[in-house]
Amino acid sequence: MSKAESKQRVTLSGVITAADWDEDGRVVNVMIAATDESDYIIGRNDKGRKLLNLIQKQVQVTGIIGEDDFGRKMIMVTKYQVIREYEPSAGPLDSFT
């Protein structure tokens, strides 16, 4: 962890989404779009790297909150659980063709 390390352990639920890409368009960082309406970059430890394969899955993660080198909220994951695959609900615009 870097900058303003808080050492606060939390559990978050949300959907894993892509956060950063390399020059070839491959995902190199993911984040959790949490139910608290915040986005948290997933730290790049062993558990965090495993979440790279879980894009668009709903998960529950537990870890330590801090900031990355760019000042973004980050969670260094200590454990995670896949809850289910993300299934977007039909919204009002889905009825238009």
C-alpha positions in Angstrom: 0.0 0.0 0.0 1.0 3.5 -0.5 -0.1 7.0 0.5 -2.5 7.6 3.4 -2.5 4.0 4.5 -5.5 3.5 6.8 -5.2 -0.2 7.8 -9.0 -0.3 8.0 -10.3 -3.8 7.2 -13.7 -3.8 5.4 -15.9 -6.2 3.5 -17.4 -4.9 0.2 -19.9 -6.3 -2.3 -20.0 -5.3 -5.9 -19.2 -6.1 -9.5 -15.6 -6.5 -10.8 -14.9 -4.3 -13.8 -11.9 -3.4 -15.8 -9.9 -0.4 -14.5 -6.7 -0.1 -16.6 -5.5 -1.5 -19.9 -2.1 -1.9 -21.5 -1.2 -0.6 -25.0 -2.5 -3.9 -26.6 -5.9 -3.5 -24.9 -5.5 -6.2 -22.3 -6.9 -5.5 -18.8 -4.1 -5.0 -16.3 -6.0 -3.7 -13.3 -9.6 -4.3 -12.1 -11.8 -2.5 -9.6 -14.9 -3.3 -7.7 -17.9 -1.2 -8.3 -19.2 -1.5 -4.8 -22.7 -1.3 -3.5 -21.7 1.8 -1.5 -21.5 3.6 -4.9 -17.7 3.8 -4.7 -15.1 2.3 -6.9 -12.1 0.6 -5.4 -9.0 -0.4 -7.3 -8.1 -4.0 -6.5 -4.5 -4.2 -5.1 -2.1 -6.4 -7.1 -1.3 -9.1 -4.5 -2.0 -12.8 -5.1 -5.7 -12.5 -4.3 -6.1 -9.4 -6.3 -4.5 -10.9 -9.4 -7.0 -13.7 -9.3 -9.8 -11.2 -9.6 -8.5 -10.3 -13.1 -10.3 -13.4 -14.3 -13.6 -12.4 -12.6 -14.7 -9.4 -14.7 -18.5 -8.9 -14.7 -18.9 -11.2 -11.7 -20.6 -10.1 -8.5 -18.2 -10.7 -5.5 -17.7 -10.0 -1.9 -14.2 -9.0 -0.9 -12.5 -8.4 2.4 -9.3 -6.4 2.7 -7.5 -3.4 3.8 -8.5 0.0 2.4 -5.9 2.6 1.2 -5.0 4.6 -1.9 -3.0 3.6 -5.0 -0.2 5.8 -6.4 -2.7 7.9 -8.2 -4.8 8.7 -5.2 -7.6 6.3 -6.1 -9.4 4.3 -3.4 -7.9 0.8 -3.3 -8.5 -2.4 -1.4 -5.8 -5.0 -0.8 -7.9 -8.1 -0.9 -7.3 -10.8 1.8 -10.2 -13.0 0.8 -13.0 -13.0 -1.7 -16.1 -15.0 -2.7 -17.9 -15.0 -6.0 -21.6 -14.4 -5.3 -22.9 -14.7 -8.9 -22.4 -13.6 -12.5 -23.5 -10.1 -13.2 -26.9 -10.0 -14.9 -27.9 -6.5 -15.9 -31.6 -6.0 -15.5 -33.7 -4.8 -18.4 -34.0 -1.0 -18.1 -36.4 1.3 -19.8 -34.1 1.8 -22.9 -34.0 -2.0 -23.4 -37.6 -1.9 -24.8 -36.6 0.2 -27.8 -35.4 -1.6 -30.9 
